[in-house]
């Protein structure tokens, strides 16, 4: 990793290694090897692909550099990254997590961790007092997601991280929505930062990947040991795709964020829309807190249609957006949260949280915003 600290636009392009050290090639090659020669029976930097691969090492180094970490770890999916991170906890431990978070994470915390002997308490993490009250003698971790998916509740990262340190908890934060370009949790005091790199970091809806980084050497050693033991590592070709995707992150994110703001503003005055949830809108309730820790509103927004029937009309009539449970691609992605991204959460729980059948989520892509708006407006009006 370079000692020079470059600015974000430079970092995403050059990352930690911007050329093959052996040939000078402009990109690190795809090292499609499962094992490595041990000259004279002695291993070098690489001995077996599960333990390390030059293609994977390049993107692991890149995420550490982008997030101000000391080490990075690449996994086969975003959920594998979450599972790998939470392997820092053990049976008998207690974890505090947000009530409002991604459906896949909710499923893992509710249905898998208890089987491993790890209990979880869900609270409104935007309320620091609620976090404090949930701390028990066996509490060992605090998991955060801010902005939350899909309701954009904002947690004060600095205060939550400080509370975690005071009580000797490991703090975890899913930074998928914001990316390292808009929010740097480690700088704000978080121990472990997680990304579903399938989303904005990859950026082209063509791979599954997860990334984790930390600036704590002790946690890094444990994460590495667990990653090697579990083996849910990112393959060489997907590592190459992810590194390539990161190179255009700044350009994609800037365009997507601009498109998201325009769409949010226009949706807010559309007769078929009941409400729009987006940090970039005036009078967004968590705006002051969000912009005290993030440099932008992001490229994702949620909205509720005024009538349940409008959902099917919109999904049937829209043409440009991909209708899918994902986000962060170059194409605009429209998600029905109730049946897609948060389908794993039981209906009564969704209702209690405020995730209704009328709630939609848009991840704005890099298309011409006027084409996007004309398509959405036509579909909503129809």
N, C-alpha and C positions, 0 to 999 in steps of 0.2 A: 504494500500500500504506500502511495506517495506521502512524503512528509508535508508537501505543500498543500494547503487547504484551499481548493478552488471554489468558485461560486457554483450554485446549483446547475445552471445551464451547461457548465463545463463538466461537472461531475457526472451527470447522467450520460454524457457522450463518451467520456474517456474512462469513467468508472475507476476501478482499481488497477486493471490491466487492460490497455487499449490496443495491444498487438501481441502476437505470439512471440514469446521470448526466444524460441528456437529458430524461427524462420523470418520473423519480422512481418508476418502476414497481418493485414489490417484488422482482422478479427481473430479471437482465440478459436482454434479449430474445434470441431466436434471429436472429442477423444472417445470413440466408440469402442472402448476396451473394458473387459470385465476383470482383468487382472494384469499385473505388471511384472516384468522380469526383475529378479533379485540377483544382481551380479555377485558371483561368489557366495551366494546364499544370504546376502545382506540386503535388506530392503532399503529403498531410498525414500523420497518424499511420498511416494504412492506405492501401496502394496496390493490393495484389493479395492474394486470400485465402490463397494458399499462404504468403505472407510474414507475414500477420497477419490476425486477425479478432477483433472485440470479444468474441464469445462464447468463443472459445478463449483469448483473453488473460485472461479472468476466471478460468478454472480453472488456467491456468498461474501466475497470480499467487497463487492459493490454495495450490497445492502448495508453492511457494517459502515462503510464510508459515508453513504447517504444519510444514515440515521445516527451518526456519531457514536457508533458502537465499536467494541474491540474485536468482535467476532460475529460472523453471520452463518446461518444454517439454512439450507435449501431442502424442502420437502416435496413429496409427490402431489400435494394438494394443500389448499388453505386449511382444511380441517385436520390434515396430518400435522400441519404446523401448530395448530391449537393443541392437539393431543400431545405433540412432542414437548411443547412448552409446559403444559400442565403435568407432564411426567415429573416435573420438579417437586410435585406434591406426593405424599405417600398415604397409605391407609391410615385412617384415624385423623387426618387433617381436615380442616374446614375451610371452605372457599366462599368469599362474598362476590356476587356478580350482579350485573344490572337486570332489572325486571324486563326492560325493553332492549332486545338484542337480536341478532341474526338467528333465524330459525334453526339452522344447522348447529350453531353453537348452543342454543337452548336445548336441543335434543341431546347433544353430547354431555352437557352439564347435568341434565335431568335423568338420563337413561343409562349413561355409561359410567360416569364418575361414582355414583352411589354403589354400583357393582364392584368398584375398585376400593370401596371403603372410604371414599372421600365425600363428605357432606357439603351441600351448597345452600346458601341463603341468598335469595334474590331480593334486592332492595332498589329503591330509586337512588341511583348513585349521583344524581344531580343535587341531592340533599346530603351534604357532608355529615350532618348529625345522624342521618339514617345509617350511613356506613359505620359511624362510630358505635352506634347502639348495637349493630349486628356483630361486632367483634366479640369473640368468645375466647376462652383460654386455649382452645385447640385451633383457632384461626391462623392459617399460615399463608393465605394468598388473597389478593384482591384483583379481580378481573374487570377491566373497563372497556367500553366501546363508546367513543365520542367523536363526532355526532353518532347517536344511536341509530340503528337500522330497524324500522323505517321511519321513526317518529321524530328524529333529530333532537332528542333530549341532549343537553350539553352538560358534561361533568367538568368541574374545575380540576384540571389535571394536576396542577401544582399542589393544591391543597390535599387532594386525594393521595398523591404520591408521598407528601410529607406525613400524612396520617399513617400510611402504610409503613414508612420508615420508623416512625415513632413506636409502632407496635411490632416491629420486626417481621412484617409481612412482605412476601414477594409480590410486587405489583406487575400485572400484565396488561397490555393495552393493544387492542386490535385497531391498527391505523389504516385499514384498507381504504376507507372513504377519502381520507385526506392525502395519503401518500407522504413520503418524506419531504416533498417540495412545499407542502402547505402546513405541515404540523410535525414537530420533532419531539416526541414524547420523552426520549432519553434526556434531552436537554432540560425538560421540565421536571425530571426526577423519577421517571418510570424505569423499572428494572429490565423488563423484557417487552420488546415490541414485536408485534405479529402482523403479517400481511397475507391476505389471499392474493398472491401474485398473479392468479388467474385473471384478476380484474385490471386495474389501471396500470400496474407495472408491466404486465405482459401486453395488454392493450389491444389485442387483435382477435380475441375470442378463439384462439387456436391452441391453447395448452391449459393444463391444470398444474398449478404450482403454489407452494407456500414458502414464505421466508420469515425468519426469526433473527433478531439480533439483540445483543445486550452489551453493556459497557462494564459488566462485572466479570472479572476473570474467573472467579469461583463458579458463578452460574454458567459461564461459557464452557468450562471444563465438564460440568455435569450435563449440559445440553449436548455436547459433542459425544459424551459417553452413551447417552440414551439414544441419540440419532444413529450411532453406529450399531448399537445393540438391536434397535427396532428395525432398522433397514428401510424405512419409508423415505428414501432419498430421491431427489430429482434426477431424472435420467439425463445423459449428456446432450441429446438432441433438444430436449425441452429446456435445458440450461442455456443452450445457444439461442433458442427462440426468445427466452426471457431476457437475456442480455441485450439482444437486438431490440426488443420492445422497449426496454428502459431508455435506450438512446433517444427515443422521440417523446419521452414522457412529458417534458416541459411544453413542447409544442401542442401535443394532444390535449393536455390538461388545460392549458390556457384557452384553447378553442372550445373545449367542452364546457368549461366554466362560464365562458361568455354566452354560449348557447343556452346553458341552464338558466342563467339569470333572465335572459330575454323570454324564454318559455315560461318561467315562473311568473314574471310580471304580467304577461298576456293571459295566462291561465287564471290569474287572480281576478280579472275582470270579465271572464267568460261566463255567460249565463248558466252553463251546464256544470259549473264547478262550485263546490261548497266552500272549500278552503285549500290553500296551498301552503306547504311546509318547506321552507328553504332559508338557510341562514343569511343569504344575500338579500332578502327582502327587507324593506323598511318595517320596523316594529316587530321583527322576529323576536320572540321573548327571550331567547338565550344569546342574542347577538353580542352584547358587551362581553359576556364570558367567553364566547367562542372566539371573537377576534382579539382577545387578550392572549390567546394561546395558538391561534392559527392565522395564517396570512391570506387566506381566501375562503370562499364559501363552498368550493368544490363543484363538481359537475353532476351531482345527484340531487333530485328533489322528489318530494312526495305530494300527492294531492288527493282529495276526495271529490268524487262526482256527486252531484246533488241528488240523483236518483239511482237506485241499485240497477235498474234497467240500462242505465247509461254504460255500465261496465261492459256488458256483452256487445252493445252497439259499437263502443270504442274498439274493443278487441277484434271485432268482425270487420270494421270499416277502415282501420288504419293500414297504411301501406308501407311507409318507410321504416319505422322502427321494427326491430326484431322483437317478437313477443317471447320472453324467456326469463328464467330465474337467474339472472346474472347482471353484471354491470361493468363499466370501465372499458368497454370496447370502442373502437373507432366508429362503429355504427351505434346509433341511438337504440337503447334497449328499454322496452316497456314491460313492466312486471305487475301482475296482479298479486299483491302481497298475500292475500288470504289463501289463495290456492297454489302459489308458487314458492316464493322465497321463505314464507313463514307457515307453510303447510304442515310442518312437523309439530307446531304448537297447537294444543287442543283448542277447539272453538271457544269454550268458556274463558280460557286464559287470554286468548287474543282479544275477546270482547272487553275483558277487564282492563287490558292494557291500552285499549283505544285503537287497536288494529281491526278495522271494520271491513266488511265485504266491499265497501265502496272505495277503499284505499288503493291507490295506484302509485307506482314508483317509476320515475324516468331517470335513466342514466344518459345524459346528453352526449352524443357523439360529435364528430367533426364535420358533419354535413353542413350545407348552407342552411342557416337558421330559418330563412324565409321559406324554403321548401319544407322544412320540418314543421313550421307553424301552420302553413297552408294545409298540410296533411292532417295534423292533429285537429285543427279547427273544423275541417270538413267532416272528419270522423265524429267529432263531438256534436256537431250541428246535425249530422245525419241520424 
